[in-house]
């Protein structure tokens, strides 16, 4: 449970660092309205997020979950899904490449990929909607060292083009991938 929490997340890359159960993932859910606060206000560019259409907000602030959850079908179908809901077409190969996968992955079954590859498909799916912010919830926690390094390289490239809010337990990862770290402990900002 969060309490007495007041912080500003500026454009760029910010890490929310802290132990399990400290409220980091809850903050991500508040930022894109998977949850609403019992008290207080969450604002995006000064506007209460509750005043923004929830689907429009989620296209602006895309959450990439800790564990990949590909939709049934091919990688291309996964990447095209969000844009198809707003009658927009996207080129899949460049999005896959931005997320660290070769365009040849497009016709593969998403469920048959490794966890690391699925995580990159989730990034490509999020990028397909051209969000202002990527909300990343422990994006490398289920990965081996090699897959983690690949995802981190991808995120390092992306942070130059898009704002990132990264939830992590790993201080070294926060230092590698972000320019600002906010330590969350027991539901409040600790540092």
N, CA and C atoms as a LAMMPS dump frame, in Angstrom:
ITEM: TIMESTEP
0
ITEM: NUMBER OF ATOMS
573
ITEM: BOX BOUNDS ff ff ff
-5.0000000000000000e+02 5.0000000000000000e+02
-5.0000000000000000e+02 5.0000000000000000e+02
-5.0000000000000000e+02 5.0000000000000000e+02
ITEM: ATOMS id mol type element x y z
1 1 1 N 0.839 -1.175 0
2 1 2 C 0 0 0
3 1 3 C 0.887 1.242 0
4 2 1 N 0.566 2.171 -0.874
5 2 2 C 1.303 3.427 -0.951
6 2 3 C 0.721 4.421 0.044
7 3 1 N 1.583 5.277 0.577
8 3 2 C 1.112 6.322 1.485
9 3 3 C 2.069 7.505 1.429
10 4 1 N 1.513 8.687 1.569
11 4 2 C 2.308 9.916 1.586
12 4 3 C 3.313 9.953 0.437
13 5 1 N 2.898 9.492 -0.717
14 5 2 C 3.795 9.402 -1.862
15 5 3 C 3.615 10.629 -2.734
16 6 1 N 4.689 11.336 -2.933
17 6 2 C 4.687 12.483 -3.825
18 6 3 C 6.003 12.46 -4.585
19 7 1 N 5.903 12.363 -5.89
20 7 2 C 7.115 12.391 -6.705
21 7 3 C 6.768 12.85 -8.105
22 8 1 N 7.774 13.329 -8.786
23 8 2 C 7.621 13.782 -10.157
24 8 3 C 8.537 12.916 -11.013
25 9 1 N 7.992 12.407 -12.098
26 9 2 C 8.786 11.622 -13.036
27 9 3 C 8.943 12.463 -14.294
28 10 1 N 10.143 12.949 -14.492
29 10 2 C 10.429 13.803 -15.642
30 10 3 C 10.709 12.961 -16.881
31 11 1 N 10.622 13.582 -18.072
32 11 2 C 10.985 12.851 -19.293
33 11 3 C 12.402 12.303 -19.166
34 12 1 N 12.654 11.217 -19.833
35 12 2 C 13.944 10.554 -19.76
36 12 3 C 13.762 9.161 -19.224
37 13 1 N 14.699 8.719 -18.413
38 13 2 C 14.62 7.365 -17.882
39 13 3 C 14.755 7.389 -16.361
40 14 1 N 13.767 6.799 -15.714
41 14 2 C 13.705 6.775 -14.25
42 14 3 C 13.543 5.339 -13.779
43 15 1 N 14.283 4.982 -12.751
44 15 2 C 14.13 3.667 -12.124
45 15 3 C 13.376 3.822 -10.819
46 16 1 N 12.461 2.897 -10.569
47 16 2 C 11.823 2.754 -9.265
48 16 3 C 12.47 1.528 -8.644
49 17 1 N 13.256 1.748 -7.626
50 17 2 C 14.082 0.71 -7.023
51 17 3 C 13.603 0.443 -5.61
52 18 1 N 13.54 -0.834 -5.238
53 18 2 C 13.162 -1.157 -3.88
54 18 3 C 12.875 -2.629 -3.722
55 19 1 N 12.664 -3.062 -2.477
56 19 2 C 12.415 -4.477 -2.217
57 19 3 C 11.032 -4.912 -2.698
58 20 1 N 10.829 -6.212 -2.76
59 20 2 C 9.515 -6.754 -3.12
60 20 3 C 8.469 -6.226 -2.156
61 21 1 N 7.299 -5.902 -2.696
62 21 2 C 6.193 -5.44 -1.862
63 21 3 C 6.282 -3.988 -1.439
64 22 1 N 7.248 -3.246 -1.983
65 22 2 C 7.422 -1.854 -1.556
66 22 3 C 6.47 -0.884 -2.249
67 23 1 N 5.816 -1.31 -3.346
68 23 2 C 4.875 -0.445 -4.043
69 23 3 C 5.297 -0.034 -5.441
70 24 1 N 6.426 -0.53 -5.909
71 24 2 C 6.931 -0.131 -7.224
72 24 3 C 5.951 -0.475 -8.346
73 25 1 N 5.498 -1.71 -8.392
74 25 2 C 4.573 -2.133 -9.45
75 25 3 C 3.233 -1.428 -9.32
76 26 1 N 2.818 -1.131 -8.114
77 26 2 C 1.575 -0.386 -7.903
78 26 3 C 1.667 0.991 -8.547
79 27 1 N 2.829 1.617 -8.44
80 27 2 C 3.016 2.932 -9.071
81 27 3 C 2.83 2.817 -10.581
82 28 1 N 3.391 1.782 -11.2
83 28 2 C 3.194 1.601 -12.649
84 28 3 C 1.716 1.45 -12.972
85 29 1 N 1.003 0.648 -12.18
86 29 2 C -0.432 0.436 -12.437
87 29 3 C -1.219 1.74 -12.262
88 30 1 N -0.795 2.594 -11.358
89 30 2 C -1.453 3.893 -11.188
90 30 3 C -1.177 4.814 -12.381
91 31 1 N 0.02 4.704 -12.94
92 31 2 C 0.389 5.585 -14.044
93 31 3 C -0.416 5.325 -15.308
94 32 1 N -0.888 4.085 -15.504
95 32 2 C -1.701 3.841 -16.694
96 32 3 C -3.103 3.325 -16.366
97 33 1 N -3.534 3.544 -15.141
98 33 2 C -4.891 3.288 -14.666
99 33 3 C -5.304 1.828 -14.681
100 34 1 N -4.369 0.941 -14.46
101 34 2 C -4.776 -0.415 -14.133
102 34 3 C -5.275 -0.433 -12.695
103 35 1 N -4.969 0.644 -11.975
104 35 2 C -5.488 0.885 -10.626
105 35 3 C -5.672 2.388 -10.475
106 36 1 N -6.6 2.779 -9.629
107 36 2 C -6.806 4.186 -9.305
108 36 3 C -6.512 4.392 -7.827
109 37 1 N -5.979 5.559 -7.467
110 37 2 C -5.67 5.792 -6.059
111 37 3 C -6.943 5.954 -5.222
112 38 1 N -6.884 5.491 -3.973
113 38 2 C -7.993 5.716 -3.036
114 38 3 C -8.047 7.193 -2.642
115 39 1 N -6.882 7.802 -2.577
116 39 2 C -6.756 9.225 -2.258
117 39 3 C -5.706 9.826 -3.178
118 40 1 N -5.771 11.131 -3.335
119 40 2 C -4.744 11.818 -4.097
120 40 3 C -4.985 11.773 -5.593
121 41 1 N -3.997 12.259 -6.33
122 41 2 C -4.118 12.415 -7.769
123 41 3 C -2.832 11.947 -8.445
124 42 1 N -2.988 11.275 -9.565
125 42 2 C -1.876 10.929 -10.442
126 42 3 C -2.063 11.783 -11.685
127 43 1 N -1.034 12.518 -12.055
128 43 2 C -1.131 13.434 -13.196
129 43 3 C -0.134 13.053 -14.291
130 44 1 N -0.557 13.309 -15.522
131 44 2 C 0.333 13.177 -16.673
132 44 3 C 0.296 14.517 -17.387
133 45 1 N 1.432 15.154 -17.477
134 45 2 C 1.53 16.495 -18.056
135 45 3 C 0.531 17.448 -17.388
136 46 1 N 0.393 17.305 -16.081
137 46 2 C -0.465 18.188 -15.31
138 46 3 C -1.927 17.816 -15.267
139 47 1 N -2.344 16.836 -16.061
140 47 2 C -3.755 16.439 -16.129
141 47 3 C -3.998 15.17 -15.317
142 48 1 N -5.039 15.199 -14.495
143 48 2 C -5.43 14.023 -13.716
144 48 3 C -5.676 12.871 -14.689
145 49 1 N -4.997 11.746 -14.488
146 49 2 C -5.134 10.629 -15.426
147 49 3 C -6.559 10.1 -15.474
148 50 1 N -7.341 10.338 -14.413
149 50 2 C -8.737 9.878 -14.419
150 50 3 C -9.594 10.69 -15.386
151 51 1 N -9.093 11.844 -15.835
152 51 2 C -9.819 12.664 -16.797
153 51 3 C -9.472 12.295 -18.24
154 52 1 N -8.508 11.41 -18.415
155 52 2 C -8.077 10.976 -19.74
156 52 3 C -8.753 9.643 -20.038
157 53 1 N -9.283 9.492 -21.249
158 53 2 C -9.849 8.21 -21.649
159 53 3 C -8.829 7.117 -21.352
160 54 1 N -9.254 6.073 -20.654
161 54 2 C -8.326 5.047 -20.179
162 54 3 C -7.581 4.37 -21.325
163 55 1 N -8.243 4.102 -22.44
164 55 2 C -7.548 3.465 -23.563
165 55 3 C -6.542 4.415 -24.198
166 56 1 N -6.912 5.681 -24.297
167 56 2 C -5.973 6.675 -24.831
168 56 3 C -4.76 6.794 -23.903
169 57 1 N -5.001 6.799 -22.598
170 57 2 C -3.904 6.875 -21.635
171 57 3 C -2.984 5.67 -21.78
172 58 1 N -3.556 4.489 -21.92
173 58 2 C -2.74 3.281 -22.021
174 58 3 C -1.965 3.21 -23.327
175 59 1 N -2.425 3.913 -24.351
176 59 2 C -1.631 4.004 -25.579
177 59 3 C -0.481 4.976 -25.386
178 60 1 N -0.653 5.964 -24.519
179 60 2 C 0.403 6.942 -24.24
180 60 3 C 1.431 6.404 -23.252
181 61 1 N 0.98 5.619 -22.283
182 61 2 C 1.844 5.057 -21.241
183 61 3 C 1.669 3.546 -21.261
184 62 1 N 2.497 2.87 -22.038
185 62 2 C 2.37 1.43 -22.276
186 62 3 C 3.111 0.636 -21.206
187 63 1 N 2.393 -0.278 -20.581
188 63 2 C 2.976 -1.159 -19.574
189 63 3 C 3.448 -2.453 -20.227
190 64 1 N 4.706 -2.774 -20.009
191 64 2 C 5.27 -4.05 -20.433
192 64 3 C 5.447 -4.867 -19.155
193 65 1 N 4.672 -5.956 -19.01
194 65 2 C 4.659 -6.691 -17.744
195 65 3 C 5.942 -7.478 -17.493
196 66 1 N 6.088 -7.889 -16.24
197 66 2 C 7.253 -8.656 -15.819
198 66 3 C 7.379 -9.961 -16.591
199 67 1 N 6.278 -10.663 -16.729
200 67 2 C 6.296 -11.913 -17.488
201 67 3 C 5.6 -11.692 -18.823
202 68 1 N 6.254 -12.043 -19.924
203 68 2 C 5.637 -11.823 -21.22
204 68 3 C 4.329 -12.597 -21.359
205 69 1 N 3.379 -11.987 -22.03
206 69 2 C 2.068 -12.609 -22.241
207 69 3 C 1.662 -12.423 -23.699
208 70 1 N 2.309 -13.166 -24.602
209 70 2 C 1.945 -13 -26.01
210 70 3 C 0.53 -13.509 -26.273
211 71 1 N -0.106 -12.879 -27.231
212 71 2 C -1.419 -13.317 -27.686
213 71 3 C -1.241 -14.559 -28.555
214 72 1 N -2.264 -15.382 -28.686
215 72 2 C -2.154 -16.512 -29.61
216 72 3 C -1.897 -15.991 -31.024
217 73 1 N -1.051 -16.668 -31.744
218 73 2 C -0.776 -16.279 -33.125
219 73 3 C 0.685 -15.965 -33.346
220 74 1 N 0.948 -15.365 -34.474
221 74 2 C 2.325 -15.067 -34.863
222 74 3 C 2.829 -13.813 -34.163
223 75 1 N 4.118 -13.617 -34.263
224 75 2 C 4.74 -12.409 -33.742
225 75 3 C 4.144 -11.192 -34.446
226 76 1 N 3.977 -11.262 -35.757
227 76 2 C 3.397 -10.136 -36.502
228 76 3 C 1.996 -9.807 -35.998
229 77 1 N 1.181 -10.828 -35.763
230 77 2 C -0.177 -10.588 -35.265
231 77 3 C -0.143 -9.931 -33.887
232 78 1 N 0.817 -10.309 -33.051
233 78 2 C 0.965 -9.694 -31.743
234 78 3 C 1.319 -8.218 -31.869
235 79 1 N 2.259 -7.909 -32.736
236 79 2 C 2.712 -6.527 -32.903
237 79 3 C 1.613 -5.667 -33.529
238 80 1 N 0.843 -6.228 -34.447
239 80 2 C -0.2 -5.479 -35.152
240 80 3 C -1.481 -5.323 -34.337
241 81 1 N -1.629 -6.082 -33.269
242 81 2 C -2.891 -6.116 -32.526
243 81 3 C -3.347 -4.731 -32.04
244 82 1 N -2.535 -4.051 -31.271
245 82 2 C -2.918 -2.741 -30.731
246 82 3 C -3.261 -1.729 -31.812
247 83 1 N -2.382 -1.544 -32.794
248 83 2 C -2.711 -0.609 -33.856
249 83 3 C -3.99 -0.972 -34.619
250 84 1 N -4.27 -2.269 -34.77
251 84 2 C -5.485 -2.666 -35.493
252 84 3 C -6.743 -2.208 -34.754
253 85 1 N -6.663 -2.096 -33.445
254 85 2 C -7.822 -1.644 -32.664
255 85 3 C -8.166 -0.181 -32.92
256 86 1 N -7.186 0.578 -33.387
257 86 2 C -7.44 1.988 -33.712
258 86 3 C -7.296 2.229 -35.216
259 87 1 N -7.486 1.136 -35.968
260 87 2 C -7.49 1.18 -37.429
261 87 3 C -6.226 1.814 -38.01
262 88 1 N -5.104 1.392 -37.452
263 88 2 C -3.813 1.859 -37.937
264 88 3 C -2.998 0.642 -38.339
265 89 1 N -2.266 0.767 -39.419
266 89 2 C -1.382 -0.303 -39.856
267 89 3 C 0.046 0.059 -39.495
268 90 1 N 0.831 -0.956 -39.167
269 90 2 C 2.234 -0.737 -38.837
270 90 3 C 3.099 -1.712 -39.611
271 91 1 N 4.33 -1.309 -39.847
272 91 2 C 5.307 -2.211 -40.437
273 91 3 C 5.964 -2.966 -39.297
274 92 1 N 5.855 -4.266 -39.333
275 92 2 C 6.301 -5.102 -38.227
276 92 3 C 7.821 -5.182 -38.141
277 93 1 N 8.499 -5.402 -39.255
278 93 2 C 9.951 -5.634 -39.222
279 93 3 C 10.716 -4.509 -38.533
280 94 1 N 10.465 -3.229 -38.843
281 94 2 C 11.21 -2.178 -38.151
282 94 3 C 10.937 -2.141 -36.642
283 95 1 N 9.716 -2.472 -36.24
284 95 2 C 9.4 -2.507 -34.81
285 95 3 C 10.142 -3.642 -34.121
286 96 1 N 10.202 -4.794 -34.78
287 96 2 C 10.954 -5.907 -34.212
288 96 3 C 12.428 -5.542 -34.082
289 97 1 N 12.952 -4.889 -35.096
290 97 2 C 14.361 -4.495 -35.057
291 97 3 C 14.616 -3.5 -33.926
292 98 1 N 13.707 -2.545 -33.707
293 98 2 C 13.854 -1.603 -32.584
294 98 3 C 13.839 -2.316 -31.25
295 99 1 N 13.113 -3.442 -31.192
296 99 2 C 13.025 -4.208 -29.948
297 99 3 C 14.111 -5.282 -29.846
298 100 1 N 15.016 -5.325 -30.824
299 100 2 C 16.141 -6.243 -30.739
300 100 3 C 15.931 -7.594 -31.382
301 101 1 N 14.933 -7.724 -32.258
302 101 2 C 14.698 -8.976 -32.983
303 101 3 C 14.803 -8.73 -34.482
304 102 1 N 15.257 -9.722 -35.187
305 102 2 C 15.31 -9.671 -36.643
306 102 3 C 13.889 -9.73 -37.201
307 103 1 N 13.65 -9.058 -38.307
308 103 2 C 12.335 -9.061 -38.944
309 103 3 C 11.837 -10.438 -39.33
310 104 1 N 12.744 -11.408 -39.443
311 104 2 C 12.338 -12.765 -39.811
312 104 3 C 11.501 -13.439 -38.719
313 105 1 N 11.469 -12.879 -37.534
314 105 2 C 10.648 -13.433 -36.455
315 105 3 C 9.152 -13.232 -36.707
316 106 1 N 8.791 -12.361 -37.604
317 106 2 C 7.395 -11.961 -37.791
318 106 3 C 6.438 -13.131 -37.97
319 107 1 N 6.824 -14.135 -38.701
320 107 2 C 5.907 -15.25 -38.992
321 107 3 C 6.012 -16.409 -37.998
322 108 1 N 6.864 -16.274 -37.016
323 108 2 C 6.974 -17.331 -36.002
324 108 3 C 5.802 -17.247 -35.033
325 109 1 N 5.447 -18.373 -34.453
326 109 2 C 4.42 -18.408 -33.419
327 109 3 C 4.994 -17.795 -32.153
328 110 1 N 4.344 -16.785 -31.625
329 110 2 C 4.862 -16.066 -30.463
330 110 3 C 5.028 -16.976 -29.251
331 111 1 N 4.111 -17.891 -29.053
332 111 2 C 4.163 -18.777 -27.889
333 111 3 C 5.333 -19.753 -27.949
334 112 1 N 5.923 -19.944 -29.125
335 112 2 C 7.021 -20.894 -29.289
336 112 3 C 8.391 -20.257 -29.057
337 113 1 N 8.419 -18.958 -28.824
338 113 2 C 9.692 -18.261 -28.627
339 113 3 C 10.194 -18.439 -27.199
340 114 1 N 11.483 -18.177 -27.005
341 114 2 C 12.041 -18.191 -25.651
342 114 3 C 11.445 -17.018 -24.866
343 115 1 N 11.588 -17.047 -23.546
344 115 2 C 11.06 -15.961 -22.716
345 115 3 C 11.709 -14.63 -23.099
346 116 1 N 13.002 -14.633 -23.355
347 116 2 C 13.691 -13.408 -23.757
348 116 3 C 13.173 -12.86 -25.073
349 117 1 N 12.926 -13.766 -26.031
350 117 2 C 12.37 -13.332 -27.317
351 117 3 C 10.946 -12.826 -27.134
352 118 1 N 10.165 -13.496 -26.319
353 118 2 C 8.798 -13.027 -26.052
354 118 3 C 8.814 -11.65 -25.401
355 119 1 N 9.771 -11.412 -24.519
356 119 2 C 9.856 -10.098 -23.866
357 119 3 C 10.127 -9.019 -24.913
358 120 1 N 10.955 -9.321 -25.898
359 120 2 C 11.214 -8.349 -26.961
360 120 3 C 9.978 -8.171 -27.847
361 121 1 N 9.191 -9.226 -28.041
362 121 2 C 7.918 -9.081 -28.772
363 121 3 C 6.992 -8.137 -27.995
364 122 1 N 6.98 -8.258 -26.672
365 122 2 C 6.148 -7.358 -25.857
366 122 3 C 6.606 -5.911 -26.021
367 123 1 N 7.917 -5.702 -26.122
368 123 2 C 8.434 -4.349 -26.363
369 123 3 C 7.98 -3.836 -27.731
370 124 1 N 8.111 -4.684 -28.759
371 124 2 C 7.694 -4.283 -30.107
372 124 3 C 6.201 -3.983 -30.129
373 125 1 N 5.412 -4.806 -29.437
374 125 2 C 3.962 -4.584 -29.372
375 125 3 C 3.66 -3.238 -28.712
376 126 1 N 4.394 -2.914 -27.657
377 126 2 C 4.206 -1.62 -26.994
378 126 3 C 4.641 -0.479 -27.911
379 127 1 N 5.764 -0.626 -28.578
380 127 2 C 6.281 0.432 -29.451
381 127 3 C 5.383 0.677 -30.662
382 128 1 N 4.62 -0.33 -31.065
383 128 2 C 3.738 -0.203 -32.23
384 128 3 C 2.704 0.903 -32.042
385 129 1 N 2.384 1.232 -30.801
386 129 2 C 1.401 2.293 -30.525
387 129 3 C 2.053 3.653 -30.31
388 130 1 N 3.368 3.724 -30.496
389 130 2 C 4.114 4.977 -30.377
390 130 3 C 3.814 5.696 -29.058
391 131 1 N 4.024 5.016 -27.93
392 131 2 C 3.719 5.649 -26.648
393 131 3 C 4.704 6.759 -26.297
394 132 1 N 4.287 7.609 -25.389
395 132 2 C 5.179 8.632 -24.842
396 132 3 C 6.106 8.028 -23.801
397 133 1 N 5.594 7.012 -23.1
398 133 2 C 6.316 6.414 -21.979
399 133 3 C 6.184 4.895 -22.021
400 134 1 N 7.287 4.205 -21.765
401 134 2 C 7.265 2.761 -21.553
402 134 3 C 7.361 2.522 -20.054
403 135 1 N 6.404 1.786 -19.525
404 135 2 C 6.393 1.402 -18.122
405 135 3 C 6.843 -0.052 -18.07
406 136 1 N 8.026 -0.301 -17.551
407 136 2 C 8.634 -1.624 -17.591
408 136 3 C 8.692 -2.22 -16.194
409 137 1 N 7.981 -3.314 -15.981
410 137 2 C 7.92 -3.959 -14.682
411 137 3 C 8.863 -5.16 -14.66
412 138 1 N 10.037 -4.959 -14.077
413 138 2 C 11.034 -6.034 -13.967
414 138 3 C 11.206 -6.777 -15.295
415 139 1 N 11.558 -6.067 -16.369
416 139 2 C 11.547 -6.702 -17.693
417 139 3 C 12.59 -7.793 -17.898
418 140 1 N 13.541 -7.932 -16.976
419 140 2 C 14.573 -8.96 -17.165
420 140 3 C 14.619 -9.973 -16.022
421 141 1 N 13.668 -9.934 -15.122
422 141 2 C 13.748 -10.785 -13.929
423 141 3 C 13.672 -12.277 -14.237
424 142 1 N 12.991 -12.667 -15.292
425 142 2 C 12.834 -14.092 -15.604
426 142 3 C 13.844 -14.57 -16.642
427 143 1 N 14.857 -13.755 -16.919
428 143 2 C 15.767 -14.069 -18.012
429 143 3 C 17.137 -14.504 -17.516
430 144 1 N 17.811 -15.311 -18.34
431 144 2 C 19.193 -15.641 -18.03
432 144 3 C 20.071 -14.437 -18.366
433 145 1 N 21.335 -14.512 -18.009
434 145 2 C 22.239 -13.37 -18.151
435 145 3 C 22.349 -12.889 -19.591
436 146 1 N 22.446 -13.81 -20.534
437 146 2 C 22.573 -13.446 -21.94
438 146 3 C 21.328 -12.719 -22.441
439 147 1 N 20.148 -13.262 -22.139
440 147 2 C 18.897 -12.617 -22.563
441 147 3 C 18.727 -11.268 -21.868
442 148 1 N 19.105 -11.201 -20.584
443 148 2 C 19.038 -9.927 -19.853
444 148 3 C 19.895 -8.872 -20.541
445 149 1 N 21.126 -9.265 -20.917
446 149 2 C 22.022 -8.318 -21.568
447 149 3 C 21.442 -7.825 -22.891
448 150 1 N 20.797 -8.719 -23.648
449 150 2 C 20.183 -8.322 -24.922
450 150 3 C 19.042 -7.324 -24.693
451 151 1 N 18.178 -7.609 -23.712
452 151 2 C 17.073 -6.688 -23.399
453 151 3 C 17.628 -5.343 -22.944
454 152 1 N 18.667 -5.365 -22.111
455 152 2 C 19.25 -4.112 -21.636
456 152 3 C 19.845 -3.298 -22.784
457 153 1 N 20.476 -3.97 -23.745
458 153 2 C 20.993 -3.238 -24.911
459 153 3 C 19.843 -2.575 -25.661
460 154 1 N 18.771 -3.324 -25.836
461 154 2 C 17.594 -2.78 -26.511
462 154 3 C 17.053 -1.563 -25.761
463 155 1 N 16.9 -1.69 -24.446
464 155 2 C 16.374 -0.582 -23.646
465 155 3 C 17.323 0.612 -23.656
466 156 1 N 18.624 0.34 -23.665
467 156 2 C 19.599 1.424 -23.751
468 156 3 C 19.436 2.233 -25.027
469 157 1 N 19.167 1.537 -26.129
470 157 2 C 18.929 2.233 -27.403
471 157 3 C 17.604 2.991 -27.374
472 158 1 N 16.572 2.376 -26.793
473 158 2 C 15.243 2.992 -26.783
474 158 3 C 15.169 4.241 -25.916
475 159 1 N 15.929 4.275 -24.831
476 159 2 C 15.799 5.407 -23.902
477 159 3 C 16.208 6.728 -24.526
478 160 1 N 16.894 6.669 -25.653
479 160 2 C 17.244 7.902 -26.365
480 160 3 C 16.034 8.478 -27.107
481 161 1 N 15.009 7.644 -27.338
482 161 2 C 13.861 8.055 -28.149
483 161 3 C 12.554 8.129 -27.383
484 162 1 N 12.497 7.525 -26.205
485 162 2 C 11.234 7.414 -25.494
486 162 3 C 11.506 7.446 -23.993
487 163 1 N 10.591 8.008 -23.238
488 163 2 C 10.746 8.002 -21.779
489 163 3 C 10.481 6.599 -21.245
490 164 1 N 11.237 6.237 -20.221
491 164 2 C 11.129 4.916 -19.622
492 164 3 C 11 5.053 -18.111
493 165 1 N 10.061 4.294 -17.55
494 165 2 C 9.987 4.125 -16.094
495 165 3 C 10.208 2.637 -15.862
496 166 1 N 11.295 2.317 -15.185
497 166 2 C 11.743 0.941 -14.993
498 166 3 C 11.606 0.543 -13.533
499 167 1 N 10.845 -0.502 -13.26
500 167 2 C 10.769 -1.078 -11.921
501 167 3 C 11.808 -2.186 -11.845
502 168 1 N 12.647 -2.133 -10.81
503 168 2 C 13.688 -3.149 -10.654
504 168 3 C 14.089 -3.289 -9.187
505 169 1 N 14.641 -4.458 -8.865
506 169 2 C 15.275 -4.682 -7.565
507 169 3 C 16.779 -4.432 -7.674
508 170 1 N 17.261 -4.371 -8.881
509 170 2 C 18.687 -4.408 -9.179
510 170 3 C 19.257 -2.998 -9.336
511 171 1 N 19.991 -2.539 -8.321
512 171 2 C 20.58 -1.189 -8.35
513 171 3 C 21.523 -1.018 -9.541
514 172 1 N 22.329 -2.035 -9.839
515 172 2 C 23.262 -1.937 -10.967
516 172 3 C 22.504 -1.78 -12.28
517 173 1 N 21.391 -2.498 -12.435
518 173 2 C 20.591 -2.347 -13.644
519 173 3 C 20.011 -0.939 -13.725
520 174 1 N 19.54 -0.424 -12.617
521 174 2 C 19.012 0.94 -12.592
522 174 3 C 20.084 1.928 -13.043
523 175 1 N 21.301 1.742 -12.571
524 175 2 C 22.395 2.638 -12.954
525 175 3 C 22.743 2.506 -14.426
526 176 1 N 22.657 1.273 -14.965
527 176 2 C 22.98 1.059 -16.38
528 176 3 C 21.932 1.655 -17.313
529 177 1 N 20.66 1.617 -16.91
530 177 2 C 19.58 1.922 -17.852
531 177 3 C 18.876 3.254 -17.632
532 178 1 N 19.09 3.899 -16.505
533 178 2 C 18.328 5.109 -16.223
534 178 3 C 19.229 6.241 -15.77
535 179 1 N 18.69 7.441 -15.813
536 179 2 C 19.44 8.621 -15.384
537 179 3 C 19.019 9.093 -13.999
538 180 1 N 17.903 8.556 -13.502
539 180 2 C 17.393 8.954 -12.191
540 180 3 C 16.823 7.72 -11.503
541 181 1 N 17.091 7.597 -10.206
542 181 2 C 16.565 6.481 -9.431
543 181 3 C 15.78 7.014 -8.256
544 182 1 N 14.572 6.476 -8.08
545 182 2 C 13.737 6.79 -6.929
546 182 3 C 13.625 5.507 -6.117
547 183 1 N 14.076 5.57 -4.87
548 183 2 C 13.998 4.384 -4
549 183 3 C 12.662 4.39 -3.281
550 184 1 N 11.932 3.29 -3.439
551 184 2 C 10.626 3.115 -2.808
552 184 3 C 10.787 2.074 -1.708
553 185 1 N 10.292 2.365 -0.525
554 185 2 C 10.343 1.404 0.572
555 185 3 C 9.078 1.553 1.409
556 186 1 N 8.423 0.447 1.651
557 186 2 C 7.197 0.418 2.478
558 186 3 C 6.147 1.417 1.99
559 187 1 N 6.029 1.529 0.664
560 187 2 C 4.969 2.35 0.084
561 187 3 C 5.249 3.839 0.038
562 188 1 N 6.469 4.244 0.319
563 188 2 C 6.799 5.673 0.312
564 188 3 C 8.158 5.876 -0.356
565 189 1 N 8.424 7.112 -0.777
566 189 2 C 9.722 7.444 -1.344
567 189 3 C 10.735 7.475 -0.206
568 190 1 N 11.786 6.653 -0.344
569 190 2 C 12.836 6.592 0.679
570 190 3 C 14.018 7.471 0.304
571 191 1 N 14.267 7.628 -0.978
572 191 2 C 15.38 8.468 -1.428
573 191 3 C 15.246 8.715 -2.92
